[in-house]
């Protein structure tokens, strides 16, 4: 595949990946959490891991879900058992790069910042870091096969229960 300003991948790949992430962020930012697992394959891996552990290739994560069913459980836990005051979370991704396309899997990297806003407090940073994702095609749409969000710090807000 030819090189572009976003890295390796065809123009069609780039457009599809950008549209995928726009839809992904919209679902999360609009608090439609029940739709979030639909962006993943059945056998997906979802992790949030501190930079130090990621760099050391350590498996110790802040959060991990092996498979879509674990993501569904997480959503149910958030919607039915978690009690918290009114809040909003906004996610911003930048620097999207398709690092390679291999065997039908699109490997991406991008910066991630998530902000949390409470009604009676200033907005704060929930997480700052990068994501390393693997997307594959399923029935003419992209799905996350692997999403690894690497946090630049080990100290996290307790609101990190929300998906990134």
Secondary structure, DSSP 8 states (H G I E B T S, - for coil): --EETTEES-HHHHHHHHHHHHHHHHHHHTT-GGGGGGGEEEEEEEEEEEHHHHHTT----SEEEESHHHHHHHHHIIIII----SEEEEEEEEEEEEEEEETTEEEEEEEEEEEEEETTS--EEEEEEEEEEEEEEETTEEEEEEEEEEES-S---GGGGS--
